[in-house]
Amino acid sequence: MNRPKAIVIGGGLGGLATALRLAGRNWDVTVYEQGATMGGKMNSWTREGFKFDTGPSLLTMPWIFSELFESVGEQINDHVRFQPVEPLAHYVFDDGIGFQVSASLPQWLKTLRNLEPQGERRFLEFMHLGARLFTLSVHTFFRRSPFETPDREALVALRHMPFRRAWGRYDRTIHSFFKSPHLRRMYERFPTYVGSSPYHIPATLTLIPFLEHAFGGWYVKGGLYCIVESLVGLLEKRGVALCTGQRVHRIISRKEQIKGIELENGAFHGCDVAIMNGDASLARVLLRQPGAIALSESDRSLSCFVLLIGIKCRLSDLAHHTVYFSADYREEFAELFNRRRFPQDPTVYVSMPSKGDRTIAPPNGETLFIMANAPANDSDAWDEQKIASARHRVFQRLRKSGFPDIERDIVVSTVWTPRRMAESYNMPGGAIYGTHSHGWRRAFLRPPNKDRRHRGLYYVGGSTHPGGGTPTVLMSAHITSELIRKYEGA
Ligand SMILES: Cc1cc2nc3c(=O)[nH]c(=O)nc-3n(C[C@H](O)[C@H](O)[C@H](O)COP(=O)(O)OP(=O)(O)OC[C@H]3O[C@@H](n4cnc5c(N)ncnc54)[C@H](O)[C@@H]3O)c2cc1C
C-alpha cells in the first residue's frame, strides 16, 4: 500500500518536529528548507573554536522536548544533555541596583525580602495565579487548536475562567502584585519572550514568568543547536528526505484540495498534505491568493539586533544570563512599537553559555550572545552606518551598567540585524514570533494549525497556534500532527 505523503515547507524546529511525528506514523515525509542548514532560527555559527547559538539561548518546560523524543520511541538523554541554569538570570538596573534570580526557592525568597518587605507573600500569590493559568492552558490552549470544538476536558478547565487578576493588562497586574520598581521592571521583561510589549499584552501572559520560576531555565551541553542536530539524525534514520537550499515557490491547490508544491527551480512535487513551517502569513502568498500580502508591520512581533562575539579572556564574574535594563523601559517600547525605531537606550541581554560549558570556547575565551530588541520594519536597510549606531548604543548601555570593556579582546564577531533575519529565514521584517500578542484576539487566536479553506494544508511553528518560543513550537507540532491524524486518517 502507498504511504501517505507529506511535504514540510521549512526546516525550523516546528517543521522538523512535525516531520518526526509523521515519520513515526509511517508517513513518507520530505522537508524543503530554503536555507543552507536545518533549524531555522534555532541555528549555529562556529569560528576559531567559538561555537554560538544564533537564536534561542534559554529553554523552559524541558519535558516538552522529552515528549517529542518519546513519541518515536527514543529517550532524549541518549541524544542531548539538558543542564539547569543557576542563577536563572542576573538583572542590572540603570540606578546601579542589581540582583540575581535563583532557581532555588529559599534563595529567591531571601532576595525578595530584601527588595520588598511584603515581597515573599506577594510572590507566592503571583505564583498561585501562574499555576492556575498554567493548569488551564495545559488543558486548553497548549493542547488544542483554538478553532476545534472544545472537548470535555477543555470545557471542564474553562469553567474555572475567569479568575481575579488574569484579565486586564499585563503591566497593571504586575504592578498590583509588586511595589518594588526593580521587581516590576524585572517582570515587565517577560512579554519580550513572545516579541511583545508589557504595556499591551493581556495579563494572562503572566504565565510566562511562572514557567521560568516553577520549571527552571535550561541549557543544552554543546549548545542548543545540538537539539536540531539530534532531530536531523532521527529523521535521517527514519528515511525522511531533508532538502536544504530548496525554496518552495508555490503551493498548488485544485478545487481547494492541496496537490503539491512547486520549487523555485520549477520542479513539482505532489503530496497529500503540505505543512507550512515558514511564517503562516506567507502561505496565502504561496497559494497565489489575489491580493495576498505578508504580515503587515503593525501586526508584527519584535525583531532583534544580535552581536555574536568571541573574546580571548575569561569573564568569571559574569552570569550565564544577564539583563542590563535601559533607564526608561516604557519609552523604549514606545520607540519599538509606536515610533518603530531602534531605541536610543536599549535594554541589553547578554548570554555567556561558555560560563558553564567549556566545550564551546577556547580555553581562555568566552562566547557572548548580546541582544537588544528591534522593530521588524521592511524599510530599515540596516546598512553599515545603522549597524554602527546600534552597536554603539548597545555598548553604551553595557558600559553604563558596569559591563567590562571587551572591545580589545574580540577575536571573532558577527552581527544579526532584523534585515539579515528576514532574508535568512524568510520572515516578514525579521519578526521573530509572527504576530505580536497585543490584545486578546492576537494573543489567543493566532493563525490556526489547519487551513480553513484548503484541505490538506496545515501550519506549524512560532507564527501559528499556540505561539513562539521553542517549547511552544513543539506543542504546535504536536497539535498539528494530531489534526493530521484526525482529518487525514493516518
Ligand atoms: C535571536 C533569537 C533568540 C531567541 N531566543 C529564544 C529563547 O531563548 N528561547 C526560546 O524558546 N525561543 C527563542 N527564540 C525563538 C525560537 O527560536 C523560535 O520560536 C523557534 O525556533 C521557531 O521555530 P519555527 O518552527 O517557527 O521555525 P523557524 O525557525 O521560523 O523556521 C522556519 C523555516 O522555514 C524556512 N522557510 C520559510 N519559507 C520557506 C519557503 N518558502 N521554502 C522553504 N523554506 C522556507 C525558513 O528558512 C526557516 O528555516 C529566539 C529566536 C531568535 C531569532
The ligand as an ORCA input file, in Angstrom:
! r2SCAN-3c Opt
* xyz 0 1
  C      17.688     35.758     18.291
  C      16.613     34.826     18.775
  C      16.562     34.468     20.114
  C      15.603     33.573     20.572
  N      15.631     33.182     21.882
  C      14.807     32.193     22.301
  C      14.993     31.604     23.599
  O      15.901     31.978     24.352
  N      14.163     30.591     23.955
  C      13.180     30.115     23.118
  O      12.477     29.170     23.487
  N      12.991     30.649     21.881
  C      13.789     31.667     21.452
  N      13.666     32.171     20.185
  C      12.508     31.771     19.361
  C      12.690     30.410     18.706
  O      13.928     30.344     18.077
  C      11.602     30.230     17.667
  O      10.315     30.458     18.253
  C      11.607     28.834     17.045
  O      12.905     28.347     16.811
  C      10.840     28.958     15.751
  O      10.645     27.710     15.168
  P       9.669     27.550     13.923
  O       9.227     26.129     13.872
  O       8.617     28.585     13.970
  O      10.576     27.728     12.665
  P      11.539     28.887     12.137
  O      12.744     28.918     12.957
  O      10.780     30.141     11.925
  O      11.918     28.258     10.746
  C      11.081     28.315      9.625
  C      11.926     27.851      8.457
  O      11.148     27.889      7.271
  C      12.014     28.236      6.197
  N      11.177     28.735      5.102
  C      10.353     29.818      5.103
  N       9.740     29.935      3.923
  C      10.180     28.915      3.137
  C       9.916     28.511      1.810
  N       9.049     29.178      1.016
  N      10.551     27.418      1.321
  C      11.427     26.721      2.104
  N      11.729     27.065      3.365
  C      11.103     28.144      3.880
  C      12.919     29.296      6.793
  O      14.119     29.441      6.068
  C      13.143     28.747      8.201
  O      14.313     27.967      8.288
  C      14.627     33.060     19.678
  C      14.666     33.424     18.328
  C      15.649     34.292     17.876
  C      15.698     34.657     16.416
*
